[in-house]
Amino acid sequence: MSGQILQSGSHIARIATQPQADGTFEGQVFVRLEREPETAETFIPAGIGATEAEALDLARQRALRALNEKEF
């Protein structure tokens, strides 16, 4: 699983991909407030991509929406 961290103020979004059995990749977003522990993350599915790069892009787009709309 690869991943990146995006942050806006006190809001953190961690994005990642998870390989699927059929060879595709699931984009994943985990959001939380900076002061919360990682175990308090909320999972947001971001969709399935044909490649890891596509799934990571889906996750990045969804994470930016979560940060902009403060979906926590």
HELIX and SHEET records of a PDB file:
HELIX    1   1 GLU A   38  ALA A   40  5                                   3    
HELIX    2   2 GLU A   52  ASN A   68  1                                  17    
SHEET    1   A 4 GLY A   3  SER A   8  0                                        
SHEET    2   A 4 HIS A  11  PRO A  19 -1                                        
SHEET    3   A 4 PHE A  25  LEU A  33 -1                                        
SHEET    4   A 4 THR A  42  GLY A  49 -1                                        
END                                                                             
